[in-house]
């Protein structure tokens, strides 16, 4: 995600509204920021970090959303505070997540391994 691109900022804000994730500054959403926070912590040593959504796989993480969006029987939450087939995800939220996945602007799966420094 580019913090200088207004379209990326709008997409991030839309995802926050539609999925119920907390609001944060755009620069705090980046994987680089999480890595920097761990590296700046004197009590933690970063061992490994991987964006699991970027692993070589035949099935991308957003594929179930794409299938659900094309299925007329999928029950979507009417608002982010209600529940449907995908929990409290609205149809608009699913569309935004899927598009962000296709554009590689969003990843829901990051593996971070750190060890405590003694």
N, C-alpha and C positions, 0 to 999 in steps of 0.2 A: 504494500500500500504506500502510495506516495503522499506524504503529508502536505505537499504543495499543490496537489491536483484537487480542484474543487469538486470534481465528480467523485473522487475517492472519499473525500470528506462527507459529501452528501450520502453516499452509499453507507458509510460507517454509521452515520447518525440514523439513517433509515433502519439499518439492522438493529441498532440499539432500541429504537422505538418498537419495532415489530417482534423482536425476540425476547425482550425483557432483560437483556444483559445490561450491566451498569454503565453509566456514562463516564467516559474518561477522555482526556485530551488525546488528540489523534496521534501524537508522538509516543504516548504511553501504550498504544495498542501494538506497536511493532515488536517483532521477535527480537530485534536488536536491543530494544529497551529492556526486555526481560533478561537477556544475556548480560547486558551492562550492569543491571542491578545486582545480579549474582556475583559478577566479577568484582564489583565495588564493595561487596560485603566481605569484611576481613575474616569472618568465621566460616565462609563457604568457599570451596574450590570447585569450579566448574569442571566436570569430568567429560560430559558428552551432551550434545544438543542436536536434535534432528526434527525437522518438520515432517511428520509422518504422512501428511497429505501429499508430499512430493516424492514418496517412495515409488519406485517402479512397480506398477501394478496394472493389471488388465482392467480393474474396476475402480474408477475414481470415487472419492468419498461422497460426492453429491449425486451419484447415480440413483440411490433410492428416492431422493427428492424429485429428480426428473421423472421417474416412473410414477410417483404419487401425483405429481402435477398433471400428468397425462391421463390418470385414472379418475373417471367421474364419480367413483364410489368412495374416494378418500374424503373423510370428514375432517375439515379444518376447523381450528378454534375460531370462533367469531371475533375474539379480541385476545390480546396477549395474556389476559387474566383468566381465560376459560381454557377448557381442554378438548382436544380432538384426537385423531389417530396419532399425530406426531406431538403429543403433549400439548403445550400451549402455543405451538407454532401456527401462525396465521398463514393463509395462502400467499399473501403478499410477502410475508417474511420468508417463506419457502422459495419464492421466486427470486428474492434478493440474495438469499444464501446460495442458491444454485448459480446465479449469474456471477456472484463474487468468486465462487469455486471455479467456474469455467475460465474466468479472467485471472485466476491465481492471485486474487486480492485478499482472500480470507482463508485461513486454515483453522479447523477446529481441533487439530490434533498435533500437539508438540510434545516431544519427549525431552525432558531436561533431567540430567543426572548430576547431582552435586554431592560432595562429601564435606563433612564438617572438619574444619582444620583444628587440630588440638594445640 
